[in-house]
Amino acid sequence: MSFMGNMTGNKALTAHSKGDYRTALKLYEEAYEKGMDKPRLLRGYSVLLIRTSQFDKALEVLKRMEKMPMDAKEKTDLHINYAIILWQKGHLDRAMEILEDEFRHTKNGTLYSIIGYLKIEQGDAEEAIRFNKEALEYDDEDPVFLDNLGQTYYRLVGDKETAKIYFDKAIALKPKAIDTNYFLALYDIENGDIESAKDRLDMARVGMFSPLNYATPEMIDAKRDELRNL
């Protein structure tokens, strides 16, 4: 066990929990070099590496985590993060196999949200609707589940009217949500409400992005540029 590494890792986790991601990432890196070896700390580091698209480094961290004694939740977290990396490396079907295997043993909000989003990425509208409606039966006030169902209808079905019902419910619960603000900005643009669209895009742009966001900083910047002189 690395006392100094884990002590620094705890400082990183504190910064992480406060939303100071830049400081957290720097501290995690320092802690990792000192031998940080607690699963919850390694998991936190891997999450930030994934969020910043450092997938090879995240995989290295997960491999170190895999060698440590872990409880059931920590093992599930490891498999989830590994699946996200596989997806980002172009292996969506394999990632889904891992996630759905976990889901058979453990049904929780994290798995519902990630699998629900990746169902959209797979492109099967009927299956995405089925799963994301099941997620809402699990928790009908989860903004991610609502957004996933909104995206399903918007992106896969082309039913913008139904999609907006879910986006509106999602934004009421999570006003700063990146994807929900992005999609609602598209509605505002269609309706000629340019100022509202600009506000939504500005809100979306300052969020902490992850691979599980449909809207990227580049997409949002491009849309903001389109509206700049309107």
C-alpha positions as CSV (number, residue, x, y, z in Angstrom):
1,M,0.0,0.0,0.0
2,S,1.2,3.5,-0.9
3,F,0.5,5.8,2.0
4,M,1.7,9.0,0.2
5,G,0.0,8.0,-3.0
6,N,-3.4,7.3,-1.4
7,M,-3.1,10.5,0.7
8,T,-2.7,12.5,-2.4
9,G,-5.4,10.5,-4.1
10,N,-7.8,11.4,-1.3
11,K,-7.1,15.1,-1.9
12,A,-7.8,14.5,-5.6
13,L,-11.1,12.8,-4.8
14,T,-12.1,15.8,-2.6
15,A,-11.4,18.2,-5.4
16,H,-13.2,15.8,-7.8
17,S,-16.3,15.8,-5.6
18,K,-16.3,19.6,-5.5
19,G,-16.2,19.9,-9.3
20,D,-12.6,21.2,-9.4
21,Y,-11.7,18.7,-12.2
22,R,-8.5,20.4,-13.3
23,T,-7.0,20.3,-9.8
24,A,-8.4,16.7,-9.3
25,L,-6.8,15.5,-12.5
26,K,-3.4,16.9,-11.6
27,L,-3.5,15.4,-8.1
28,Y,-4.7,12.0,-9.4
29,E,-1.8,12.0,-11.8
30,E,0.7,12.8,-8.9
31,A,-1.0,10.2,-6.7
32,Y,-0.8,7.6,-9.4
33,E,2.9,8.1,-9.9
34,K,3.3,7.7,-6.1
35,G,1.6,4.3,-6.3
36,M,-2.0,5.1,-5.4
37,D,-3.7,1.7,-5.1
38,K,-7.2,2.1,-3.5
39,P,-9.9,1.1,-5.9
40,R,-12.2,4.0,-5.2
41,L,-9.3,6.4,-5.9
42,L,-8.3,4.6,-9.1
43,R,-11.9,4.6,-10.2
44,G,-12.1,8.4,-9.7
45,Y,-9.0,8.9,-11.7
46,S,-10.2,6.6,-14.5
47,V,-13.5,8.6,-14.7
48,L,-11.8,11.9,-15.2
49,L,-9.4,10.3,-17.8
50,I,-12.4,9.0,-19.7
51,R,-14.1,12.4,-19.5
52,T,-11.0,14.0,-21.0
53,S,-10.7,11.3,-23.7
54,Q,-7.5,9.9,-22.3
55,F,-8.6,6.4,-23.0
56,D,-5.3,4.5,-23.1
57,K,-4.3,6.0,-19.8
58,A,-7.7,5.2,-18.3
59,L,-7.3,1.6,-19.4
60,E,-3.9,1.4,-17.7
61,V,-5.4,2.8,-14.5
62,L,-8.2,0.2,-14.7
63,K,-5.7,-2.6,-15.1
64,R,-4.0,-1.5,-11.9
65,M,-7.4,-1.3,-10.2
66,E,-8.2,-4.8,-11.4
67,K,-5.3,-6.2,-9.4
68,M,-6.7,-4.8,-6.1
69,P,-9.2,-6.5,-3.8
70,M,-12.6,-5.0,-4.7
71,D,-16.2,-5.2,-3.5
72,A,-19.1,-5.9,-5.9
73,K,-19.8,-2.3,-6.6
74,E,-16.2,-1.5,-7.4
75,K,-16.1,-4.5,-9.8
76,T,-19.2,-3.2,-11.5
77,D,-17.7,0.3,-11.8
78,L,-14.5,-1.2,-13.3
79,H,-16.5,-3.1,-15.9
80,I,-18.6,0.0,-16.8
81,N,-15.6,2.2,-17.3
82,Y,-13.9,-0.6,-19.4
83,A,-17.0,-0.8,-21.5
84,I,-17.1,2.9,-22.2
85,I,-13.4,2.8,-23.3
86,L,-14.2,-0.1,-25.6
87,W,-17.1,1.8,-27.1
88,Q,-14.9,4.9,-27.7
89,K,-12.4,2.6,-29.4
90,G,-15.0,1.4,-31.9
91,H,-16.2,-1.8,-30.2
92,L,-19.8,-0.8,-29.3
93,D,-21.3,-4.3,-29.5
94,R,-18.6,-5.7,-27.2
95,A,-19.2,-2.8,-24.8
96,M,-22.9,-3.6,-24.7
97,E,-22.3,-7.2,-24.0
98,I,-20.3,-6.3,-20.9
99,L,-22.8,-3.7,-19.7
100,E,-25.8,-6.0,-20.3
101,D,-24.1,-8.8,-18.5
102,E,-23.6,-6.5,-15.5
103,F,-27.2,-5.4,-15.9
104,R,-28.5,-9.0,-15.5
105,H,-26.9,-9.1,-12.0
106,T,-27.2,-5.4,-11.0
107,K,-29.9,-3.0,-12.0
108,N,-29.0,0.6,-11.0
109,G,-29.3,4.1,-12.3
110,T,-25.8,4.2,-13.7
111,L,-26.4,1.1,-15.8
112,Y,-29.8,2.3,-16.9
113,S,-28.4,5.6,-18.1
114,I,-25.3,4.3,-19.9
115,I,-27.0,1.3,-21.6
116,G,-30.0,3.6,-22.5
117,Y,-27.7,6.0,-24.2
118,L,-25.7,3.3,-26.0
119,K,-29.0,1.7,-27.2
120,I,-29.5,5.0,-29.1
121,E,-26.0,4.8,-30.5
122,Q,-26.8,1.3,-31.8
123,G,-29.6,2.8,-33.8
124,D,-32.4,0.3,-33.0
125,A,-35.3,2.7,-32.3
126,E,-37.7,0.0,-31.0
127,E,-35.2,-1.5,-28.6
128,A,-34.0,2.0,-27.4
129,I,-37.6,3.0,-26.7
130,R,-38.3,-0.2,-24.8
131,F,-35.2,0.0,-22.7
132,N,-35.5,3.7,-21.9
133,K,-39.1,3.4,-21.0
134,E,-38.1,0.6,-18.6
135,A,-35.6,3.0,-17.1
136,L,-38.4,5.5,-16.5
137,E,-40.3,2.8,-14.7
138,Y,-37.3,2.4,-12.5
139,D,-37.2,6.2,-11.8
140,D,-39.5,8.5,-13.6
141,E,-37.7,11.6,-12.2
142,D,-34.2,10.9,-13.4
143,P,-33.2,13.6,-15.9
144,V,-30.7,11.4,-17.7
145,F,-33.4,8.8,-18.4
146,L,-35.8,11.5,-19.6
147,D,-33.1,12.9,-21.9
148,N,-32.3,9.5,-23.2
149,L,-35.9,8.9,-24.2
150,G,-36.1,12.4,-25.7
151,Q,-33.0,11.7,-27.8
152,T,-34.5,8.3,-28.8
153,Y,-37.5,10.0,-30.3
154,Y,-35.6,12.9,-31.7
155,R,-32.6,11.1,-33.2
156,L,-34.0,7.7,-34.1
157,V,-37.7,8.2,-34.7
158,G,-37.8,11.8,-35.9
159,D,-40.8,12.5,-33.6
160,K,-39.8,15.9,-32.3
161,E,-43.1,16.6,-30.6
162,T,-42.9,13.5,-28.3
163,A,-39.2,14.1,-27.8
164,K,-39.8,17.6,-26.5
165,I,-42.1,16.3,-23.8
166,Y,-39.2,14.4,-22.3
167,F,-36.6,17.2,-22.9
168,D,-38.9,19.6,-21.0
169,K,-39.3,17.3,-18.1
170,A,-35.5,16.7,-18.0
171,I,-34.5,20.3,-18.1
172,A,-36.9,21.1,-15.2
173,L,-35.0,18.6,-13.1
174,K,-31.5,19.4,-14.4
175,P,-31.3,23.0,-15.8
176,K,-27.6,22.8,-16.7
177,A,-27.7,19.5,-18.6
178,I,-25.5,19.7,-21.7
179,D,-27.5,17.6,-24.1
180,T,-30.9,18.7,-23.0
181,N,-30.0,22.3,-23.4
182,Y,-28.5,21.6,-26.8
183,F,-31.6,19.9,-28.1
184,L,-33.9,22.5,-26.7
185,A,-31.8,25.2,-28.3
186,L,-32.6,23.5,-31.7
187,Y,-36.3,23.8,-30.9
188,D,-35.7,27.5,-30.0
189,I,-34.0,28.1,-33.3
190,E,-36.8,26.5,-35.3
191,N,-39.3,28.7,-33.4
192,G,-37.3,31.8,-34.0
193,D,-36.4,32.4,-30.4
194,I,-32.7,33.1,-31.0
195,E,-32.0,34.7,-27.6
196,S,-33.3,31.6,-25.7
197,A,-31.2,29.4,-28.0
198,K,-28.1,31.4,-27.3
199,D,-28.7,31.2,-23.6
200,R,-29.2,27.4,-23.8
201,L,-26.1,26.9,-25.9
202,D,-24.0,29.1,-23.5
203,M,-25.3,27.0,-20.6
204,A,-24.4,23.8,-22.4
205,R,-20.9,25.0,-23.3
206,V,-19.7,25.5,-19.7
207,G,-20.6,22.0,-18.6
208,M,-18.2,19.2,-18.0
209,F,-18.3,17.0,-21.1
210,S,-18.0,13.2,-21.2
211,P,-18.1,10.6,-24.0
212,L,-21.7,10.0,-22.9
213,N,-22.7,13.5,-24.2
214,Y,-24.2,13.6,-27.7
215,A,-23.3,17.3,-28.0
216,T,-19.6,18.1,-28.2
217,P,-18.0,21.4,-27.5
218,E,-17.3,21.7,-31.3
219,M,-21.0,21.1,-32.1
220,I,-22.1,23.7,-29.6
221,D,-19.5,26.3,-30.8
222,A,-20.5,25.8,-34.4
223,K,-24.2,26.4,-33.5
224,R,-23.2,29.5,-31.5
225,D,-21.3,30.8,-34.4
226,E,-24.3,30.4,-36.7
227,L,-26.4,32.5,-34.3
228,R,-23.7,35.1,-33.5
229,N,-25.0,37.8,-35.9
230,L,-28.7,37.0,-35.5
